[in-house]
Every structure is written in C-alpha cells, then in structure tokens.
C-alpha cells in the first residue's frame, strides 16, 4: 500500500458516507455520530501504532482498518433504522460485503486484503478467534482496542447530553431500572468482561462498558483509558452503591497494573 492508495480510500469513504445524509436532522446526527467515530478510531489506530513502533506500511494498513471497520453501519442504519446487530445483521460482515461489492480494496495485495478484512470481521466478535497469529492477530488486537477506546467516548458524551438530546438509535433497548444483574457484577469482581446475554438493565450495559478493560491488548491502551478517565466518567453515571463501587474498583486496579507494567 502506498500513501496515494490510502488517500484514495479516504476519498472513497467520504463520498460513500455522503450518500447517506438526508434532510432529516435526527438522521443526519446519527450518521455524523458514526462518521466521527470512524475518524476517532483512525486516530486511535495511529496512536497505538506509533506506541508499538509499527512501520509506515503497517501504519497505513492500520488506518485503513480503522477507516472501514464500521462501514457497514451506514447501510445498516439506512435499511434497518438501528445499530443493534441483534435486530438487523452483523455490521462487520455487512461492511465487508459493501467493500467487496464496490471492489474498494482492489489496489491492495492479497496479504493486505486478508489482514484488513480479518481485522474488520473480528473487531466486534465476543472473542478473538483461536488460531489467529502473526500480523493477523496484531491487527485484530489493534482494531479491537482502538474501537473500544472510542466507543467509551461515544457513550460518555451521550450520557452527558441524553436529557437534552436523546437519540433512540444510541439507546440499547434495556430498561432504565435501579438494579443490576448479579452476573454483571460478578464479571467485574472476577476481572472478566460482562456478556451481552447477561444484560438486564441499562446499568448493566454501563458495567459492560467498564468491563471492556479486561479485553484490552496493549499497555498503551490502558494508559489512554487512564488518561481519558473513562472508568470514572462511566461510574459517575451510576447510582451510589458499595457493591457497584467495589466491582468497578477491580477495573481500576486492573488498569493500574497494566499501566505500571
């Protein structure tokens, strides 16, 4: 991949996304939300790549993965009116079909296509597939971390403006009730991430967000979590509770151990 190839891919992305804007303000706000998310994930890929000392070639590949990791979200919203894969289809696979249909990666080598498509396919999976290794594994881990690092920002910003600017598409469809699933709390206490199937309330989803620290892959990812105060920002949206505070404390300690390491 050459710099002019990456420039072409960025131009293609901008043109593609522009076709999803309409004259509806709420619709456009939602599209812009995902467009901004893509921009930030690309920035996170660059930050992580620099911290790892990636080559210029690998940095361009990493940025390409960030650029296209959520390309399926735009068609998903246009067709289904939701970002919930369970109510529509897997947005990663939808995105890969869009890239293939438009032959977007035609200028990439066979290896580059494999690294890019595998990272996109796995960025939203519950776990990294067994057997992934080498650069494939490196890029999968990079994209998963870069994505989480911005999803935290997206939800924290939304929680701060939710009362004035609610967006049903961003909502997760769980009841906003003052109790938490014991399985969600147990996951944090055991230093593991909360499973989607165990979510019962919107508070459980916030615990899931916190628990994502247990699925990070790089020391610099943990440093960014600490520097950006993500755990504290999410905890501030939860009701006061000794049980919740104790569970979240495990996440704080886990981050600290990896930052210091």
C-alpha positions as CSV (number, residue, x, y, z in Angstrom):
1,X,0.0,0.0,0.0
2,X,1.2,3.5,-0.9
3,X,0.2,6.9,0.5
4,X,-1.8,7.6,-2.6
5,X,-3.7,4.4,-2.1
6,X,-4.7,5.5,1.4
7,X,-5.6,8.9,0.1
8,X,-7.9,7.2,-2.5
9,X,-9.6,5.1,0.2
10,X,-10.3,8.1,2.4
11,X,-11.8,9.9,-0.6
12,X,-14.0,6.9,-1.4
13,X,-15.1,6.7,2.2
14,X,-16.1,10.4,2.3
15,X,-18.1,10.0,-1.0
16,X,-19.8,6.8,0.2
17,X,-20.9,8.2,3.5
18,X,-22.1,11.5,2.0
19,X,-24.7,9.5,0.2
20,X,-26.4,8.6,3.4
21,X,-27.2,12.1,4.5
22,X,-30.7,13.4,4.1
23,X,-32.8,16.4,5.0
24,X,-33.7,14.9,8.3
25,X,-31.8,16.4,11.2
26,X,-32.0,13.4,13.6
27,X,-31.0,11.0,10.8
28,X,-28.0,13.2,9.9
29,X,-26.9,13.5,13.6
30,X,-26.9,9.7,13.7
31,X,-24.8,9.3,10.5
32,X,-22.4,12.0,11.7
33,X,-22.1,10.1,15.0
34,X,-20.7,7.1,13.1
35,X,-18.6,9.2,10.8
36,X,-17.0,10.9,13.8
37,X,-16.5,7.5,15.5
38,X,-14.6,6.4,12.4
39,X,-12.4,9.5,12.5
40,X,-11.5,8.8,16.1
41,X,-10.9,5.1,15.7
42,X,-8.4,6.0,12.9
43,X,-6.7,8.4,15.3
44,X,-6.6,5.7,18.0
45,X,-5.0,3.3,15.5
46,X,-2.3,5.8,14.8
47,X,-1.7,6.4,18.5
48,X,-1.4,2.7,19.2
49,X,0.6,2.0,16.1
50,X,3.1,4.7,17.0
51,X,3.4,3.4,20.5
52,X,4.1,-0.1,19.1
53,X,6.6,1.3,16.6
54,X,4.8,0.0,13.5
55,X,6.4,0.6,10.1
56,X,4.9,3.2,7.8
57,X,3.4,0.4,5.7
58,X,1.7,-1.2,8.7
59,X,0.5,2.2,9.9
60,X,-1.3,2.8,6.6
61,X,-2.9,-0.7,6.9
62,X,-3.9,0.1,10.5
63,X,-5.5,3.4,9.4
64,X,-7.4,1.6,6.6
65,X,-8.8,-0.9,9.0
66,X,-10.0,1.9,11.2
67,X,-11.5,3.7,8.2
68,X,-13.6,0.7,7.1
69,X,-14.3,-1.1,10.4
70,X,-17.8,0.3,10.7
71,X,-18.5,0.9,7.0
72,X,-21.5,-1.5,7.4
73,X,-23.1,0.8,10.0
74,X,-24.3,3.3,7.4
75,X,-26.2,0.8,5.3
76,X,-27.4,-1.0,8.4
77,X,-29.0,2.3,9.6
78,X,-30.4,3.1,6.2
79,X,-32.0,-0.3,5.8
80,X,-33.0,-1.2,9.4
81,X,-33.0,2.1,11.3
82,X,-30.9,0.6,14.0
83,X,-27.3,-0.1,15.1
84,X,-28.3,-3.2,17.0
85,X,-26.9,-6.2,15.2
86,X,-29.4,-8.5,17.0
87,X,-32.3,-6.5,15.4
88,X,-30.7,-6.4,12.0
89,X,-27.5,-8.2,10.9
90,X,-23.8,-8.3,11.8
91,X,-22.5,-4.9,10.8
92,X,-18.9,-6.1,10.3
93,X,-20.0,-8.7,7.7
94,X,-22.4,-6.2,6.1
95,X,-19.4,-3.8,5.8
96,X,-17.2,-6.5,4.2
97,X,-20.0,-7.2,1.6
98,X,-20.1,-3.5,0.8
99,X,-16.3,-3.3,0.4
100,X,-16.5,-6.3,-1.9
101,X,-19.4,-5.0,-3.9
102,X,-17.6,-1.8,-4.6
103,X,-14.2,-3.5,-5.1
104,X,-12.8,-1.0,-2.7
105,X,-9.6,-2.9,-1.9
106,X,-8.7,-3.7,-5.5
107,X,-5.4,-1.8,-5.1
108,X,-4.3,-3.9,-2.1
109,X,-2.2,-7.1,-2.2
110,X,-3.6,-10.4,-1.3
111,X,-1.9,-10.2,2.2
112,X,-3.1,-6.7,2.8
113,X,-6.7,-7.7,1.9
114,X,-6.5,-10.6,4.2
115,X,-5.2,-8.5,7.1
116,X,-7.8,-5.7,6.6
117,X,-10.8,-8.0,6.1
118,X,-9.9,-10.3,9.0
119,X,-9.5,-7.4,11.4
120,X,-12.8,-5.9,10.4
121,X,-14.6,-9.3,10.6
122,X,-13.3,-9.8,14.2
123,X,-13.5,-6.2,15.6
124,X,-17.0,-6.8,17.1
125,X,-16.6,-10.5,17.9
126,X,-17.0,-11.6,21.5
127,X,-13.5,-13.1,21.4
128,X,-10.5,-13.2,19.2
129,X,-10.7,-16.4,17.1
130,X,-8.4,-19.3,18.1
131,X,-5.6,-19.7,15.6
132,X,-5.1,-16.1,14.7
133,X,-1.4,-15.3,14.7
134,X,1.3,-13.0,13.3
135,X,0.2,-9.8,11.7
136,X,-3.4,-11.0,11.5
137,X,-3.5,-11.3,15.3
138,X,-1.7,-8.0,15.7
139,X,-4.1,-6.0,13.6
140,X,-7.2,-7.7,15.1
141,X,-6.0,-6.7,18.6
142,X,-5.2,-3.2,17.4
143,X,-8.6,-2.6,15.9
144,X,-10.5,-4.0,18.8
145,X,-8.6,-1.7,21.2
146,X,-8.9,1.4,19.0
147,X,-12.7,0.7,18.6
148,X,-13.3,0.3,22.4
149,X,-11.3,3.4,23.1
150,X,-13.7,5.5,21.1
151,X,-16.9,3.7,22.0
152,X,-16.3,4.7,25.6
153,X,-16.1,8.3,24.4
154,X,-19.3,8.0,22.4
155,X,-21.4,6.7,25.3
156,X,-19.9,9.0,27.9
157,X,-20.7,12.1,25.7
158,X,-24.1,10.7,25.1
159,X,-24.9,10.2,28.8
160,X,-23.9,13.8,29.4
161,X,-26.3,15.1,26.8
162,X,-29.0,12.5,26.9
163,X,-31.6,14.5,28.8
164,X,-31.4,17.4,26.3
165,X,-30.7,15.4,23.1
166,X,-32.0,11.8,23.5
167,X,-31.4,9.6,20.5
168,X,-33.3,6.2,20.4
169,X,-30.7,4.8,18.0
170,X,-28.0,5.1,20.6
171,X,-30.1,3.6,23.3
172,X,-29.6,-0.1,23.8
173,X,-33.3,-1.0,24.4
174,X,-32.8,-2.1,28.1
175,X,-35.0,-0.8,30.9
176,X,-33.6,2.1,32.9
177,X,-34.2,0.5,36.3
178,X,-32.2,0.8,39.5
179,X,-31.0,-2.7,39.8
180,X,-28.1,-4.7,38.4
181,X,-27.7,-8.3,37.2
182,X,-25.6,-10.4,39.7
183,X,-23.8,-11.9,36.7
184,X,-22.7,-8.4,35.5
185,X,-21.3,-7.5,38.9
186,X,-19.7,-10.9,39.3
187,X,-17.9,-10.5,36.0
188,X,-16.2,-7.3,37.2
189,X,-15.3,-8.9,40.5
190,X,-13.6,-11.7,38.6
191,X,-11.7,-9.5,36.2
192,X,-13.6,-10.5,33.1
193,X,-15.9,-8.7,30.7
194,X,-19.7,-8.8,31.0
195,X,-21.6,-10.9,28.4
196,X,-24.3,-9.3,26.4
197,X,-26.7,-12.2,27.2
198,X,-26.4,-11.3,30.9
199,X,-27.6,-7.7,30.5
200,X,-30.9,-6.9,32.2
201,X,-30.9,-3.1,32.6
202,X,-29.2,0.0,31.2
203,X,-27.0,0.0,34.3
204,X,-25.7,-3.5,33.3
205,X,-24.7,-2.1,30.0
206,X,-22.6,0.6,31.7
207,X,-20.9,-2.2,33.7
208,X,-20.3,-4.0,30.4
209,X,-18.5,-0.8,29.2
210,X,-16.3,-0.7,32.3
211,X,-15.6,-4.4,31.9
212,X,-14.1,-3.9,28.5
213,X,-10.8,-3.1,30.1
214,X,-10.4,-6.8,30.7
215,X,-10.4,-7.3,27.0
216,X,-7.7,-4.8,26.1
217,X,-4.5,-5.9,24.5
218,X,-1.8,-3.2,24.7
219,X,-0.2,-1.3,27.6
220,X,-0.7,2.0,25.8
221,X,-4.5,1.2,25.5
222,X,-4.6,1.0,29.3
223,X,-2.7,4.3,29.5
224,X,-5.2,6.0,27.3
225,X,-8.1,4.6,29.4
226,X,-6.4,6.1,32.5
227,X,-5.5,9.4,30.9
228,X,-9.1,9.9,29.5
229,X,-10.7,9.0,32.8
230,X,-13.1,6.6,31.1
231,X,-13.9,4.4,34.1
232,X,-14.6,7.4,36.4
233,X,-16.8,9.0,33.8
234,X,-18.9,5.9,33.5
235,X,-19.0,5.3,37.2
236,X,-20.3,8.9,37.7
237,X,-23.5,7.9,35.7
238,X,-24.3,5.0,38.1
239,X,-26.2,5.3,41.3
240,X,-24.2,5.3,44.6
241,X,-23.7,1.7,45.7
242,X,-21.0,0.0,47.7
243,X,-21.5,-3.2,45.7
244,X,-21.0,-1.4,42.4
245,X,-18.1,0.7,43.6
246,X,-16.4,-2.5,44.8
247,X,-16.9,-4.2,41.5
248,X,-15.6,-1.2,39.5
249,X,-12.6,-1.0,41.8
250,X,-11.4,-4.2,40.2
251,X,-11.4,-2.5,36.8
252,X,-9.4,0.5,38.2
253,X,-6.8,-1.9,39.7
254,X,-6.6,-3.9,36.5
255,X,-5.9,-0.8,34.5
256,X,-3.3,0.4,37.0
257,X,-1.4,-2.9,36.9
258,X,-1.1,-2.8,33.1
259,X,-0.1,0.9,33.1
260,X,2.6,0.3,35.6
261,X,3.6,-2.9,33.7
